[in-house]
């Protein structure tokens, strides 16, 4: 072979080798990315959120509609009070529709006594794309917690599998908030905020919760707690408690978080970890099960013990009207407690019995 031909042959061989090496390297990078994606996608929902802010919340075919502008850690930091306390609520499409629950919830903050400023510390956790989109229109601090494992858009009827999944997902999420070092007040969006509740919280409590029915004693485990409103401080005791609460769903399959709380509130584990649990008086933190009788004392009112969205909205609107009427009274009449709630109406216990089995009711 001539010298020129040998040189040309070597150049072609070298070029071919470089081409195949480039292809091989690209394939290696591609497979590594696929493996990384599979690894990240396999992480459990309880994995710390701050490290991978886009994995936990964004499981959607339409990322643009649910994309969080900031990771959860940044949203919480911006919303937190000086002592790292945030107010949290969850929202799905059914409650996010115009003139629905979320509008009444936010209105209660705006017309309440020293509650408007608390909106600065409220983070709304959206459970579906439409709820997140509506939240962005209404409020500053919104976080998308969209899940492929369940559709939380529609009204979740009490004790259905979708309801149970939503409730237990909430408990696990709240545990992660505690692990991030934030105290929180969790409130259902059908809880109306009429006064600043913080002055009435127990200073020594790790976990304090509102009740459907209150026995009259703050530490009586016979109280009937309602998970729709609670204040929890971030510490080792509360974190261990939430882990125990969440794991107890396997001990009591088919029960929702509130029933399981009633089972475990007397468990020796609570004493062993030293958790200080307190129950909030319905005189201040009432609901339709047991309304706060004195509007001079009420902080919050919950639309619990209620069947269906229409009934809930009806009574919530009357509740807000009653509060506005109370505010319009001169101080002398306010002190006489001449005004009382006109609710429950459609949410009365009688109406519940007419709708048949409790599996079809909504209890928030």
C-alpha positions in Angstrom: 0.0 0.0 0.0 1.3 3.5 -0.9 2.3 5.8 2.0 -0.5 8.3 1.1 -3.1 5.5 1.1 -1.9 4.3 4.5 -2.3 7.8 6.0 -5.8 8.1 4.5 -6.7 4.7 5.9 -5.5 5.6 9.4 -7.4 8.9 9.4 -10.7 7.1 8.4 -10.1 4.5 11.1 -9.5 7.2 13.7 -12.6 9.1 12.7 -14.7 6.0 12.9 -13.3 5.2 16.4 -14.1 8.7 17.6 -17.6 8.5 16.2 -18.4 5.2 18.0 -16.8 6.5 21.2 -19.1 9.6 21.1 -22.2 7.5 20.5 -21.2 5.2 23.3 -20.6 8.1 25.7 -24.0 9.6 24.8 -25.8 6.3 25.4 -24.0 6.0 28.8 -25.2 9.5 29.9 -28.7 8.8 28.6 -28.9 5.5 30.6 -27.5 7.2 33.7 -30.2 9.9 33.4 -32.9 7.2 33.0 -31.6 5.4 36.1 -31.4 8.6 38.0 -35.0 9.4 37.1 -36.2 6.0 38.1 -34.4 6.3 41.4 -35.9 9.7 42.2 -39.3 8.6 41.1 -39.1 5.6 43.4 -38.5 7.8 46.5 -41.4 7.5 49.0 -43.7 10.4 49.6 -42.2 10.8 53.1 -38.8 11.6 51.7 -37.6 15.0 52.9 -39.1 17.6 50.6 -36.5 20.4 50.7 -33.8 18.2 49.0 -36.0 17.3 46.0 -38.6 20.1 45.8 -39.9 19.1 42.3 -40.4 15.3 42.9 -43.0 15.2 45.6 -45.4 17.8 44.4 -45.2 17.6 40.6 -46.7 14.4 39.3 -48.7 15.8 36.4 -49.0 15.5 32.7 -49.2 19.3 32.6 -46.3 20.6 34.5 -46.9 24.2 33.5 -50.3 24.2 35.2 -48.9 22.9 38.5 -45.3 24.2 38.6 -44.2 25.6 41.9 -42.3 28.8 41.4 -40.3 28.1 44.6 -39.5 25.0 46.5 -41.5 24.3 49.6 -38.7 25.4 52.0 -38.7 28.9 50.4 -42.5 29.2 50.6 -42.5 28.2 54.2 -39.7 30.5 55.1 -41.4 33.5 53.5 -44.7 32.7 55.2 -43.4 31.8 58.6 -43.7 34.0 61.7 -40.6 34.9 63.7 -40.8 31.6 65.7 -41.1 29.6 62.4 -44.8 29.0 62.7 -47.0 28.8 59.6 -50.7 28.3 59.0 -51.5 25.5 56.6 -54.6 24.4 54.8 -55.3 22.0 51.9 -57.4 22.7 48.9 -58.9 20.6 46.1 -60.9 21.6 43.0 -64.3 21.0 44.7 -63.5 23.6 47.4 -61.6 25.9 45.1 -64.4 26.8 42.7 -65.5 30.4 42.7 -68.0 31.3 45.5 -67.1 28.1 47.2 -65.4 27.1 50.5 -62.0 28.8 49.9 -63.6 32.2 49.2 -65.5 32.0 52.5 -62.4 30.9 54.4 -60.4 33.8 53.1 -63.2 36.2 53.8 -63.3 35.1 57.4 -59.7 36.2 57.8 -60.4 39.6 56.3 -63.4 40.4 58.5 -62.2 38.7 61.7 -60.8 40.4 64.8 -57.0 40.7 64.3 -57.0 37.9 61.7 -56.3 39.8 58.4 -52.5 40.0 59.2 -52.5 36.2 59.6 -53.1 35.8 55.9 -49.4 36.7 55.5 -48.5 33.4 57.3 -51.0 31.2 55.5 -49.8 28.5 53.0 -52.4 26.9 50.8 -51.5 23.3 49.8 -53.2 22.6 46.5 -54.0 18.9 45.8 -54.8 19.2 42.1 -54.0 21.5 39.1 -57.2 23.5 39.2 -56.9 24.2 42.9 -53.3 25.4 42.4 -54.3 27.7 39.6 -57.2 29.2 41.6 -54.9 29.6 44.6 -52.5 31.6 42.6 -55.3 34.0 41.8 -56.4 34.3 45.4 -53.4 34.1 47.6 -49.6 34.8 47.8 -48.3 31.5 49.3 -49.4 28.5 47.3 -47.8 25.1 47.0 -48.8 22.3 44.6 -49.0 18.8 46.0 -50.4 17.0 43.0 -50.3 13.2 43.1 -50.6 10.5 40.4 -51.8 8.0 43.0 -55.1 9.6 43.6 -57.5 12.1 42.0 -58.3 14.7 44.7 -60.2 17.1 42.5 -63.8 16.2 43.4 -65.6 16.2 46.7 -64.2 13.4 48.8 -67.1 11.6 50.5 -66.5 10.5 54.1 -64.8 7.1 54.5 -64.5 6.3 50.7 -61.0 5.0 49.7 -60.2 8.4 48.1 -61.2 10.2 51.3 -59.0 7.9 53.4 -56.0 8.3 51.1 -56.3 12.1 51.2 -56.5 12.2 55.0 -53.5 9.9 55.5 -51.5 11.8 52.8 -52.2 14.9 54.8 -50.8 13.4 58.0 -47.6 12.3 56.3 -47.2 15.7 54.7 -47.6 17.5 58.1 -45.0 15.2 59.6 -42.6 16.4 56.9 -43.3 20.0 57.8 -42.4 19.3 61.4 -39.1 17.6 60.3 -38.3 20.7 58.4 -38.4 22.6 61.7 -41.7 24.5 61.3 -44.5 24.7 63.8 -47.9 24.8 62.2 -51.5 25.5 62.7 -53.4 23.2 60.4 -56.9 24.3 59.5 -59.4 22.9 57.2 -60.7 25.5 54.8 -64.2 25.1 56.2 -63.0 26.5 59.5 -63.9 30.2 59.8 -61.3 32.4 61.6 -63.1 35.1 63.6 -60.4 36.0 66.1 -56.7 35.5 66.5 -56.4 32.1 68.2 -52.8 32.3 69.2 -53.4 34.0 72.6 -55.7 31.1 73.6 -53.3 28.3 72.7 -51.7 26.3 75.6 -48.1 27.4 76.0 -46.9 24.1 77.3 -48.5 21.8 74.7 -46.7 20.0 71.9 -49.9 19.0 70.2 -53.3 20.7 70.7 -56.4 20.0 68.8 -60.0 21.2 68.4 -62.9 19.0 69.4 -66.2 17.9 68.0 -67.3 17.5 71.6 -65.5 19.0 74.6 -65.8 17.4 78.1 -64.7 20.6 79.9 -61.2 19.5 80.8 -58.1 20.3 78.6 -56.2 17.1 79.2 -59.1 14.7 79.3 -58.5 12.0 76.7 -62.3 11.4 76.6 -62.6 14.6 74.5 -63.5 13.9 70.9 -60.8 15.6 68.8 -61.3 16.8 65.2 -58.3 16.8 62.9 -59.5 19.9 61.0 -57.9 22.3 63.4 -54.7 21.8 65.4 -51.5 23.6 66.5 -48.3 21.5 66.6 -44.8 22.6 67.7 -41.8 21.1 65.9 -39.8 19.0 68.3 -38.7 15.4 68.6 -41.8 14.5 70.6 -44.3 15.8 67.9 -42.3 14.3 65.1 -42.3 10.8 66.7 -46.0 11.2 67.4 -46.8 12.0 63.8 -44.8 9.0 62.7 -46.6 6.8 65.1 -50.0 8.2 64.1 -49.2 7.6 60.4 -47.9 4.1 61.0 -51.0 3.2 63.0 -53.1 3.3 59.9 -51.8 -0.2 59.3 -52.8 -1.3 62.8 -56.4 0.0 62.2 -57.0 -0.5 58.5 -60.1 1.1 57.0 -60.2 3.9 59.7 -59.5 7.5 59.0 -56.9 9.6 60.8 -59.4 11.1 63.3 -60.7 7.7 64.4 -57.1 6.4 64.7 -56.2 9.4 66.8 -59.0 8.5 69.2 -57.5 5.0 69.4 -53.9 6.0 70.0 -54.4 9.0 72.3 -54.4 6.6 75.2 -51.5 4.5 74.0 -48.5 4.1 76.3 -46.3 5.3 73.5 -47.7 8.9 74.0 -46.6 8.8 77.6 -43.3 7.2 76.7 -42.2 10.0 74.3 -43.5 12.7 76.8 -45.9 14.3 74.3 -48.0 17.0 75.9 -51.5 16.8 74.3 -54.2 19.3 75.0 -57.7 19.6 73.7 -59.2 23.0 72.8 -62.4 24.3 74.3 -65.4 24.5 71.9 -66.3 27.7 73.7 -63.4 29.3 71.7 -62.9 26.7 69.0 -66.4 25.6 68.1 -68.1 23.9 65.2 -71.5 22.8 64.0 -71.3 19.7 66.2 -71.0 21.9 69.3 -71.1 25.6 68.5 -69.3 28.3 70.4 -72.2 30.0 72.3 -70.7 33.3 73.1 -69.6 35.4 70.1 -67.5 37.5 72.4 -65.3 34.4 73.0 -65.3 32.5 69.7 -62.1 32.3 67.7 -62.9 29.7 65.1 -66.0 27.8 63.9 -65.8 24.6 61.9 -68.5 23.3 59.5 -68.2 19.8 60.9 -71.0 17.3 61.4 -72.3 18.2 57.9 -73.5 16.3 54.9 -72.6 17.5 51.4 -71.2 20.6 49.8 -74.4 22.5 49.4 -75.4 22.1 53.0 -71.9 23.1 54.1 -71.8 26.2 51.9 -75.3 27.2 53.1 -74.4 27.1 56.8 -71.0 28.7 56.3 -72.6 31.7 54.6 -75.1 32.2 57.4 -72.2 31.9 59.9 -70.4 34.8 58.2 -73.6 36.8 58.1 -74.1 36.2 61.9 -70.5 37.4 62.6 -71.0 40.5 60.5 -74.2 41.3 62.3 -72.4 40.8 65.7 -69.6 43.2 64.6 -72.2 45.9 63.7 -73.6 46.0 67.2 -72.7 48.7 69.7 -70.3 47.5 72.4 -73.0 47.5 75.0 -75.1 45.0 73.1 -72.1 42.8 72.3 -71.4 42.4 76.0 -74.9 41.2 76.6 -74.4 38.3 74.2 -77.8 38.9 72.7 -76.7 37.5 69.3 -76.3 33.8 68.8 -75.6 31.6 65.8 -78.4 30.7 63.4 -76.6 27.5 62.5 -76.7 24.6 62.2 -79.5 24.6 59.7 -78.9 22.3 56.7 -76.0 20.9 58.6 -78.1 19.8 61.6 -77.8 16.4 63.1 -81.4 15.7 62.0 -80.5 16.3 58.4 -77.6 13.9 58.8 -79.9 11.1 60.0 -82.1 11.6 56.9 -79.3 10.9 54.6 -78.7 7.3 55.7 -75.4 5.7 56.5 -72.4 7.8 57.6 -70.3 6.4 54.8 -72.0 8.8 52.4 -71.5 11.9 54.5 -68.7 14.4 54.5 -67.1 15.2 57.8 -64.3 17.7 57.7 
